[in-house]
Amino acid sequence: MAERRRRKPRRITPQYLYNAAVYYLERYSSSSENVKAVLRRKVWRAARETDVDQAEAEQWIDETVAKLQRAGMLDDRAYADMRVLSLRRSGESARSIRMKLAAKGVDADTIAAALAQIEEENNDWIAAAAYARRRRLGPFRDPASREERRQRDLASLARKGFGIEIARAVVEAEDEDALDALLEDRAGY
């Protein structure tokens, strides 16, 4: 079997880091800290094979991120707003959203501002119902296996960051119509 040759990493230059960051942002939406982490990994890989001045590379990374922010290609606030909407639609709790954004390096004030835009008292109820529908939990589950899967359904909602009151109400709803009525009641319609 032929041995695969590893590609030698490219020489780290300010232009290379800028091009790598732009290419990354063309494919993924990202926060400033996450782009810095991506670029640091590139520098680290190159440092294993070649001589790289880490301090100088860190300065280039900071300059690259600042340049991208000035150009409007990197905006933590817009990233946080977009991710909050996307995660909420997929059934994520506010707690889970907060943790995911913090893991991407978004600061707490930006996270709070993004959550405040969509936050209303019953959003976690709506998100829990969306998550249950997507994962076929509680009233969306086959009635024959519903009772034996009750604890698992509660645990699944708890792992997503929903409180016990919300998890129980969603899992114990009789059917989809009862869950919809519960949501309408919680929203005060």
Order of alpha helices (4+ residues) and beta strands (2+ residues): alpha-alpha-alpha-alpha-alpha-alpha-alpha-alpha-alpha-alpha
